[in-house]
Amino acid sequence: MKHKASTSHDEAIVRELRENPDFAAEYLRAALEDAEEPRVLLVALRRVAEARGGVAKVAKAAGIERESLYRALSAHGNPRLSTLVAVTKAMGLKLTVEAGNKRALCAKLPHPTRKPTKLAT
């Protein structure tokens, strides 16, 4: 009787990153949540790029030199926002911003039915 070959955890993650855009987006969202270590996002972006055909393919689609993208998505990288936007777009994803604490944000906004007050300068 043949046994089905097992798949490693890493192989399963790479397959999901390649085949499931929602999973890739959630994977990157989780990396962004690590406020203590922002470089986690860069490594996660590189892993998604590798799963989506390789860093060279993503670099070409993003209009970025391959070597530059390898450096930008390293643990010591410091990419520009335009690079991050181009890379995520090339992978069929997009960067978004959302409120971190909606309750705190709402407390600071003026009430929509009241006239705005002048801010002291």
Secondary structure, DSSP 8 states (H G I E B T S, - for coil): --------HHHHHHHHHHH-HHHHHHHHHHHHT-TT-THHHHHHHHHHHHHTT-HHHHHHHHT--HHHHHHHTSTT----HHHHHHHHHHTT-------S-HHHHHHHS--TTS-------
